[in-house]
């Protein structure tokens, strides 16, 4: 219990934790779109796909922490400052506060900007970092500008500065600072509140004010001798009734400074917040983003911090600094993915480029081996055009044509193939996993393979899958 999200994946990828998707009710409560209990941000960080592309869940969310914006209502009212809703509002408030010898406390986490702009820290399913993209560089620059251009303080004691009024606005963990203020600054009761973090106005006029969340989880050890009982306990402990009782008893015993940051949406309703507090917490709870814990994640924050400090201390250009570390970060990501038997990219390569090369190689093999069969000509020519011009529509149309030809030619026979987790699966005889093609070959057949080893229908299927992957990758850039 209480295992942080990074440790969940670190243990899971080494085979120490049990896969939960086969447990009764798991897929229902862990569905990112329809779960009645947890939000998507809490779920996505507790799952990871294996080399076969199968996603596995390794924990149930127990707590979920995230930042909110704490505001001194009395000071803002005196200065006629409205509570900021966007980052631009925050910069305007900073100007007024600075002229009154006050400041705003913000974070060096660029991921707020990245995810509010619709970006992602990762590209190509975790095979490389996405900070060299336009949205990635913009997000990192925005974060650095807060400290280099707008003079936000880098280091400060949040509770002290908020209490004295030196910082009437602070972004901080919602239960962490709340609980501290309830015992540390009792004289301020009624003078402050917390609200969702500032956001970025979207094209449709709405404001994306996603906060970055982190969860702790309850997990099941793979070696457990009674997994059914363990699962029942996990469901009970993370369920609404247990979470409500625990939170209310904590407040009853310790006081208002013991607010519990449950990850259970149903339990949140019955948490001992005031009505106004609950309204604000629930708003932020439903507007959260999280970062997938892919192999090599630990390496990213180290080097993004190096880049920030160069910009902050030495006046270096943020984009130049972060770009100088991209290859270093991607090299470590590749090393860790190889260690755990996951697909990798060459340094500087995108997944779309890799799939283009694989599809082109397979099309050449198909034409050379089965030259007399001209029924593939139209689909191949369309695919070549899509590859040459990076056209998503044409790539998908070519894949559809190949799928139709495959369905006409398949004799209905199936075969059994091994998976990386030791299980087997029954698939059509033309099946192959394009993602495994460049991986190391294994004696049990669960690893990589040569394109030249594929027969006619296997080549058709391989090309179709490669084209689909390439189209999806292009759409995500």
N, C-alpha and C positions, 0 to 999 in steps of 0.2 A: 504494500500500500504506500501511497505518497511518492511513487517513483516519477522523477521528472521526465518530460517527453523525450529528451535526447537520450537518456539512459534506456528508455523503453526500446527504442529502435536499436541502440547499440547492443543490448542483450538479445533482442529478437533476431538480428541479422547473424548472430553467432550461434543460433539454435537453442538458446537458453529458455525462451518463452514459448508457451503453447499458442497455436493459431486458434483464434476464437470464432471464426466465421461458421464453423460446423456446430457450434453450441446453439441450443434452442433459443430462438429469439434474437440472436446477435445481429443478423443482417437487418432486422427491422429497426432496432434501436440505434444502429450505427450507420444508417443510410443518411448521407450528407444532405440530401434534399428533403426527405420526409420524416426524419427522426422526430418523434414527439418529445424526446427527453433531452438530447444534446444538440448544440448548434454545430454547423459544419466546421467551424474553426477548431472545435475541440476534437472532432473525429479525425480530420485529415492527418493530424500529426501522429496518430497512433497506428497508422497503417503504412505498408510499403509493399511494392511489387517485387516478385522474385524474377529470375532470369526467364521464366516462362511467360511473364507478363501477368501472372495471377496475383491479385492484391490480397494481402492477409492482414487481419486485425490482431493486435497484440495487447490491448488494454482497454479498460473502460474509464472514461474521464471521472476523476474524483473532485479536483478543484480546478478552477480556471481563473487566472489572474490577468488583468489588463489595466491599462492606464486610462484615467479620466482627467478632466481639467478642473482643478480646485480653484475657486474664486472667492475673494473677499468682497462680499456684497456691499458692505458699508463703504469701503474705499472706492469701489467702482461707481457707486452712487454719488459720492462726494465729487468725483472727477467727471461725472456725466459720461461714463464709458459703458457702452452696452456690452453684454457678455459676448465675446467673439464666437462666431459660428464657422468662419473660414480662416485660413492662415493669413490671408490679406487683412482680415479684421484684427487678427492678433498683432500683425506688424504695425497697424495703425494705433492700436492700444499701447504698443511698446513705445511709440514716439511720445505719446502723452505722458506715460509713466516715467520715461527717462527725464523728461523736462521737470518732473517732480521728484527726482532722485529716487525713483523706484525701478524695479526690474521685473522681468518675467522668467520663470524657470521652465526650460524646455529640455528635451532629450536629444542625444546624438544619434538616435535610431532613425536612419534614413528610410527604413522600411515603411514608416507611416506614409511618406510621400509616394513611395514606389507602389504600394498596394492601393492607395486612394486614387492613383492615376491609372489603375487597371493593369499594372505590371506584375511581375513575379520575380522573386530572387533567382529562381532556377529557369533554365531553358532545356528543352529536349529531355524532359522527364528526369531531370537531375543529373544529366551527363555533363553539363557545363554550367558555369555561372552566367547570369543574365545582366550583369552590371556594365557590360560594354555595349549594351543596346541604347537607343536614344532615350527610352523612358528610364532606364537604369541610371544613365549619366545625369539626366535631369533631376532625378530624385536625390542622388548623392550631392549634386551641386546645391539644391535647395536646402538640404540639411546644413551643409558647410556655410552657406550664405547667412544662416541665422546667427552664426557666431563671428564670422569675419566681416559681414556687411551690416548686420543689424545689431551687433554687439550684445547678443544674449550671453549671460554668464555661463561658463563651461563647468565650473565646480562650485557647489553651494550646499548648505544644509537646509533642506526643504522645509522641515517643520519649524525651525527657528526663524527663517526668513519670512515664512508665511505668518507666523504668530506676531512678529514685530510689525508686519505690514510692509516690509521692504520688498516683498514679492507678493503682490495681491493676486497673481495668476501663476499657477504651477501645474505642470503635467506630471502626474505620478500614479503609482499603483493604487487602485481605488480602495482596497481594504487596508493596505499598508499604511498610507498616510492618514486615512480616516481613523483607524484604530489609534494611531499615535496622537492625533489631535484631540481625541476624546478624553485622553488623560493628561496630555501635555499642555493643552490650551483650552481649558474648560471655560475661561472667561470670554472666549469667542463664540460660545454657543449662540446660534441665531444670526451670527455675522458672516457666516460662510456657507458655501454649498459646493457640490460637485456636479458637473455636467459632461456630456460627451465631448471628446477631443475635437479641435478644429478640423475642418475638412476642406476638400477641393471641389469647387463648383463644376458640375458636369455639363455636357452640351445641352441636356434637356432641362437645365436649371436646378436640378436637385443637387444636394451636397453629399458627397461620399466622405463620411467621417469615421471610416473603419479604424479601430484601434488594434494593435498587434497583441494577440493573446498567447498565453503559455499555460499548459495544463500539467497537472500531476495525475497519475493513473494507478489503478489497481490492476495487477497483472497476475497471470497464472504460470507457474514454473512448468516447463515441459515435462519434467520428471515426476510431476504430481501423480499420485497413485489413485486419487479419487477426483477426477476432473469435474464430474457432474456436481458433486458437493461444493467444490471450489467455485464453480460457475454460479451456483445458487447464492453463495455468500457474496460474490462480486455483484450480482444483480441486486441483492438486498442492500449492501453497503452503499452502492452508488444510486440507489433508488430514492424517490422523493420522500418517503416516510422517514427513513433513517437519516437522511441529510437534514430534513426539517427538525427532527428531534435533537440531533447533535448541535445544530446551529442555535436553536432556542435555549438548550441547556447551557451552552457556553456563555451566552449573554446573561442568562439568569444567575450563573455562578460568578462570572468575572465582571460583567457589565457591558456597556455599549462599546468598549474597546476590544471586544472579542468577536467582531463580525466575521462570518465565515464566507469565503468566496467559492461557493458551490458551483459545480459545472452542470448541475441538473436544472433544466429550464422549469420543470414543474415545481421543484423545491424552492426556486428563487422567489416564487410568488408568496410563499409563507415565511420567508426570512424576516427577522425582526428589524426591518427598515421602517422608517416613517413612510407615509404615503408619498410625499414629495421625493424622498430619497429613492424609493422603489421605482418611481416613474423614470428618473434619470438613469439609474443602473440598468433598468430593463431596456431603455433605448440603446445604450452602449452594448449591452449583452447581445442584442440582435444585429449589431453592426461591428463585427469582429473579423479579422483576417489572421491567418497563421501561416507559418513557414514550414514546409515539409522538411522532415529530418532525413535527408538523403545522405549517403556516405560522403564524408569530407566536409560536412556542414561546420564542424568545429573550427575549420581552418579559415573560414570566410571572415568572421568578425575580427580575427587577429589582424588581418591585412587591411580590411576597411578602416580599422582604427588607426593603423599606421598612416594610411592615406589622409585621414581626417587630421591627425596631429601635424602632418607636414603642412597642410593648408592652414591650420590654426596657428601653429607656432612659427612657421617659416614663410607664410604668405604664398605657398606654392599653389599652382592651379589644381583644383580638386579633380578635374577630368583627367589631366595628365597623370596625376598620382595614382588614381584608382586603375587607370588603364595599364600602368606599369606593373601592376600585380595580377592582372587577369591570367596570364599564362602560368604564373606560380600557383594560383588557386586551382586552375583547371588541371594542372599536373597532379596535384594532390588528390583531387576528386577522382581522376582516372586511376591513380594508384590504389585508392581505397575500393573502387568498384571492381578492379581486377582482383583484389584480395578476396572479395566476396562473390566472385563469379558472375558479375553483372556486365551488361554490354557497355562498351566504352567508345569514345570518339578519339580521333587523332587530334593533336594539339592544333587549335585554330579551325577545326572542322565543325560544321553544323550537321545535325541529323539529316536534314534534307539533302545535303551534299553527299552524305554517305549512302543514303537510299538511292539517289540518282545513279551513283556509281554501281551499286549492286544491281539495280534494275537494268542498266545499260549492259553490264556484263552478262546478265541472264538473257536479255533479248538477243545479244550476239550469239550466245550458245544455242538458243532456240532456233534461230535462223540457220546457223551452220549445221546443226544436227538434223533439223526437220525442214530443210529448204523447200522440199517439194510441197509442203503443206502451206498454201498461201492464205488460209482462212484467218491467220493472225495478222496479216499485213496491215489492214486498216487500224487495228488496235495499237500495233507497234508504232506505226507512223504518228498516230495521235499522241502516244506516250513520248516519243522522241521530241515532238514539238513542245509538249508540256514541260519536258525536262530542260530543253534548250532555252525556253522563255520563262521558266518558273511560273507556269500558268496552272493554278489550282483546279479550275473547272475542267481543263483538258486532261489533267492527270487523273481526276476522278472518273471522267467519262471513259478514258482508256481502261481503267481498272474495272469498270462496270462491264465493258465489252468482253474483257478477258474472263470475268466471272461467268458471263452468259455462255461463252464458248466452253468453259470448264464444266458447267452444269450439263451441257449437251453431250460431252465426251465421257464423263465419269460413269463407270459401270456399276456404281453403288457399293463397291467393296470397301471394307474398312481394315484398319490395322491398329495395333496397340503400341504406343510409344511411351518411353519413360519420361518422368518429369524430374526436376532438380530436387524435389522434396522426397523422392523415393517412390512416389505413387506412379500409377500408369493411367493413361487415358486412351479411349478408343476414338479414332479420327479417320476421315477419309484417306485413302491410300495416296492421295496427292499432297497431303499436308506436310508442311515444314514451317519452322519458326524463323522468319527472316532476321529477327533480332539476335538469334544465336549463331548466325552463319559465320561471323568473324571470330567467334570465341574459340577457346582451346577445345580440341576434340576430346571426347571421353569414350572409354571402352564400352560403357553401357548405352551409348547412343544419345545421351541427354545433353551433349555439348555441341561444339561447332561442326561444320561440314563444308565441303567444297561445292561450289555451284556446278562444276562439271559432273558431279556425282548424281545430279538430279535428272529424272526422266522427263518426258515431254509435259505431262500434266503437272508434275511438280514444278517445273520451270514456269509454267503459266501461272500457277498459284503464287509462286515466289515473286514474280514480276508484279502481279496484282497487289499483293500485300505491301511490297516496297513502294509502289506508286501511292497507295493510300496513306502510308506512313509519311511519305514526303509531302503530300498535300496537307495533311494535318499539321506537320511541322511548319510548313510555310504559313499556314493560317494563324499559327500561334506567335509568329515573329512580329 
